[in-house]
């Protein structure tokens, strides 16, 4: 599994969002999201900002950066 896929999966699960819900918002198949999370494929780079927005994190978090949530 690649770091982006691992982080998408971890963040998606922590938000209690399904692969299908992510896929629907990105207008891709749930199989595509599954492949990203399994490390079989990568999301198109143009989708990274959308994925970060859906998961409510800064883009860098998808690449492994850490951050502290503020209230």
NUKOLDREN-159039 format. One record per residue (C-alpha): residue number from 0; x, y, z. Coordinates in nm, 2 decimals, m for minus. Example, Ala and Ser with C-alpha at 12.3 -4.5 7.8 and 13.67 -1.06 7.14 Angstrom:
<num 0 | c1 1.23 | c2 m0.45 | c3 0.78>
<num 1 | c1 1.37 | c2 m0.11 | c3 0.71>
END
This chain:
<num 0 | c1 0.00 | c2 0.00 | c3 0.00>
<num 1 | c1 0.13 | c2 0.35 | c3 m0.08>
<num 2 | c1 0.13 | c2 0.63 | c3 0.16>
<num 3 | c1 m0.15 | c2 0.83 | c3 m0.02>
<num 4 | c1 m0.37 | c2 0.52 | c3 m0.03>
<num 5 | c1 m0.30 | c2 0.43 | c3 0.33>
<num 6 | c1 m0.39 | c2 0.79 | c3 0.44>
<num 7 | c1 m0.70 | c2 0.81 | c3 0.23>
<num 8 | c1 m0.82 | c2 0.48 | c3 0.39>
<num 9 | c1 m0.73 | c2 0.59 | c3 0.74>
<num 10 | c1 m0.89 | c2 0.93 | c3 0.71>
<num 11 | c1 m1.20 | c2 0.80 | c3 0.53>
<num 12 | c1 m1.26 | c2 0.54 | c3 0.80>
<num 13 | c1 m1.20 | c2 0.80 | c3 1.08>
<num 14 | c1 m1.47 | c2 1.01 | c3 0.93>
<num 15 | c1 m1.71 | c2 0.71 | c3 0.89>
<num 16 | c1 m1.73 | c2 0.77 | c3 0.51>
<num 17 | c1 m1.76 | c2 0.48 | c3 0.27>
<num 18 | c1 m1.56 | c2 0.42 | c3 m0.04>
<num 19 | c1 m1.89 | c2 0.46 | c3 m0.23>
<num 20 | c1 m1.95 | c2 0.80 | c3 m0.08>
<num 21 | c1 m1.60 | c2 0.92 | c3 m0.17>
<num 22 | c1 m1.64 | c2 0.79 | c3 m0.52>
<num 23 | c1 m1.97 | c2 0.95 | c3 m0.57>
<num 24 | c1 m1.84 | c2 1.29 | c3 m0.46>
<num 25 | c1 m1.54 | c2 1.25 | c3 m0.70>
<num 26 | c1 m1.74 | c2 1.11 | c3 m0.99>
<num 27 | c1 m1.53 | c2 0.80 | c3 m1.00>
<num 28 | c1 m1.61 | c2 0.44 | c3 m0.93>
<num 29 | c1 m1.58 | c2 0.28 | c3 m0.59>
<num 30 | c1 m1.34 | c2 0.04 | c3 m0.75>
<num 31 | c1 m1.11 | c2 0.33 | c3 m0.82>
<num 32 | c1 m1.11 | c2 0.44 | c3 m0.46>
<num 33 | c1 m1.05 | c2 0.08 | c3 m0.35>
<num 34 | c1 m0.75 | c2 0.05 | c3 m0.58>
<num 35 | c1 m0.61 | c2 0.37 | c3 m0.44>
<num 36 | c1 m0.65 | c2 0.24 | c3 m0.09>
<num 37 | c1 m0.49 | c2 m0.10 | c3 m0.18>
<num 38 | c1 m0.20 | c2 0.06 | c3 m0.35>
<num 39 | c1 m0.29 | c2 m0.08 | c3 m0.69>
<num 40 | c1 m0.34 | c2 0.27 | c3 m0.84>
<num 41 | c1 m0.31 | c2 0.63 | c3 m0.75>
<num 42 | c1 m0.57 | c2 0.91 | c3 m0.78>
<num 43 | c1 m0.50 | c2 1.16 | c3 m1.06>
<num 44 | c1 m0.30 | c2 1.45 | c3 m0.91>
<num 45 | c1 m0.58 | c2 1.69 | c3 m1.01>
<num 46 | c1 m0.81 | c2 1.50 | c3 m0.77>
<num 47 | c1 m0.58 | c2 1.55 | c3 m0.46>
<num 48 | c1 m0.74 | c2 1.89 | c3 m0.35>
<num 49 | c1 m1.09 | c2 1.74 | c3 m0.39>
<num 50 | c1 m0.99 | c2 1.43 | c3 m0.18>
<num 51 | c1 m0.84 | c2 1.65 | c3 0.09>
<num 52 | c1 m1.16 | c2 1.86 | c3 0.10>
<num 53 | c1 m1.38 | c2 1.56 | c3 0.12>
<num 54 | c1 m1.17 | c2 1.43 | c3 0.41>
<num 55 | c1 m1.15 | c2 1.77 | c3 0.56>
<num 56 | c1 m0.77 | c2 1.78 | c3 0.59>
<num 57 | c1 m0.49 | c2 1.99 | c3 0.44>
<num 58 | c1 m0.34 | c2 1.84 | c3 0.12>
<num 59 | c1 m0.01 | c2 1.76 | c3 0.29>
<num 60 | c1 m0.18 | c2 1.52 | c3 0.52>
<num 61 | c1 m0.25 | c2 1.29 | c3 0.23>
<num 62 | c1 0.12 | c2 1.28 | c3 0.17>
<num 63 | c1 0.20 | c2 1.20 | c3 0.53>
<num 64 | c1 0.24 | c2 1.54 | c3 0.70>
<num 65 | c1 0.10 | c2 1.57 | c3 1.04>
<num 66 | c1 m0.11 | c2 1.86 | c3 1.18>
<num 67 | c1 m0.29 | c2 1.96 | c3 1.49>
<num 68 | c1 m0.66 | c2 2.02 | c3 1.46>
<num 69 | c1 m0.77 | c2 2.36 | c3 1.58>
<num 70 | c1 m1.11 | c2 2.44 | c3 1.72>
END
